[in-house]
Amino acid sequence: MDFPETVILSVTVHGTIYPENDTLMPTFKVPEGMRIKKISAVAPGVCNVTSETQIAKINRSILSAFKNPVKYEDVDSKLPQLIQSFKELEKSEVVPILKDTKSTISEKEKDFIHHTDKGYTNREYLAGQPILQKRYSRSVGEGIDDANDFKITALNVVGQPDMLSLVISGRSGATTTRASEIEEGQYMVRLSTFVEFLQERGVKNIVLFDFSCSDFPDLKPREGRYWRKIARENELNGGKKTETRRRKKRLYNGHSKANTHSLLRRQQATRRRKHTRKRPSRTPTNP
């Protein structure tokens, strides 16, 4: 199977951020000679509740935006309009959820709604830079009757192969040792595995549209918020560093209210310093 230099992936399987190597936020480095542009639908610790019908629309939108052969340098010009369309579809998902009573809305749905402003971030990772390691999985039977959902689809590759099936089955040179069974009837493959798989086939650029969940397994809500902040501040998942909101200070005579009361004391201190300075002697030092 031939792969182009730039591959566009649409990830719609299950996704988790699982502890590895004694860290809750495992990463791996982008291989030499590769670039990854990652568009993350949800923030770390959040589950994506987008429906199957929306995924089909999203994949069609991506395909219509990028014409083969895809030029990596042209991707950025296409993303703003695409991401805006994704957000519009997301709003149509949020509306029916909000119409339900609070008692019927699940915790995952509440989390998804609360963090929609942090979704659909876009971040580029160059060779040698760390990127968040995620585990992608699918249970037996999922994706059989749907051409879009529960797959990792190479959208601009002939035949639109499901990369998860390729790697797990061992076809196209992928070894079975790369896939790990985590539960009975469910298989997992790491993001780094797909990256290495494509690198070995001459791929230099990956445009990764990640619509999977980014759950932290077995973490309490407070712990999840902490690690979400860590991921965002280090730009591991495509997020941006948050800017601290600064309180607007009302000005009084050109000075902020907080400094008004000390203004007189500062002015008086300045006058005292001026008067106590040692003045230079007017007497010539040399006769």
Residue, then its C-alpha position, 0 to 999 in steps of 0.5 A: m500500500d502506497f502512502p503520500e508524503t502528507v497523510i490526513l488522519s481522522v480518529t474516531v475510536h476510543g481515546t484515553i491518556y493512560p499513565e506510562n513510565d511513572t507519569l500521568m502525562p506520557t509523551f513521545k518525541v516526533p521522529e526525525g524528518m517528520r511533522i505532526k499537525k494535531i487538531s484536538a476536538v476536546a481538551p485532556g480529561v474530556c470525553n467527546v460526545t459527538s454523534e456518528t452522524q456528525i462524524a460523517k459530516i466532519n469527514r466529508s468536510i475534511l475531504s472537500a477541503f483538501k484536494n490530492p496531492v495535499k501540500y502540508e504548507d497549504v494546510d493552515s489556510k484551510l483549517p480556520q474555516l474547517i474548525q469553525s464548521f466543526k464548532e457549529l456542528e458541536k453546538s448542534e450536539v450541545v443544544p439537545i443535551l442542554k434541553d434535558t433535565k439536569s438529572t439526566i445529563s451524565e457527568k461526561e456530558k457536563d464535562f464536555i459542555h463545560h470545556t467546549d471553549k477549550g476544544y478544537t485546538n491546533r498545534e504543530y509538533l516538529a521533529g524532536q518535540p514531545i507530543l502527548q501519548k494517547r491510547y486508541s482502542r476499539s471493541v469487537g463489533e464496533g465500526i462494522d456497520d459504519a464507514n466513518d465511526f470507530k476508525i482511524t481513517a487515512l482520508n487521502v490514501v487510496g481506499q481510505p484504509d482504517m489504520l487501526s485494522l492495518v496495525i492490529s491485524g499485522r497487514s502491510g508489514a505491521t507486527t502483531t506485537r505493536a497491538s496490546e489487548i487491554e480487555e477481552g474483545q478490545y484492542m489498543v494501539r498507541l499514537s506513537t505506533f501509528v506515527e512510526f508505522l507511517q514513517e516507515r512508509g515514507v510519510k513525512n507529514i501527518v495532519l491528525f484530526d483527533f475526535s476521540c475522547s481524552d479520558f484520564p482513567d481512574l482520576k478524580p475530577r479535581e485531579g483531572r482538572y490539574w492534569r488538564k492544566i498541565a497539558r494545556e500549559n505545556e501545549l502537549n495536546g494542541g492547547k495554548k497557554t492561558e493568559t491571566r485575566r488582569r483586573k481593569k483598574r479605574l484611573y483617578n487623575g492618571h493613577s490607578k485606584a489602588n495607588t491613589h492613597s499612596l501617591l501623596r506619600r510617594q511624591q513627598a518622598t521624592r521631594r525629600r530625596k531631591h533636597t537631601r542629594k549632595r550637590p557638587s562643589r562650585t569651588p574649582t578643585n584645581p587652583 
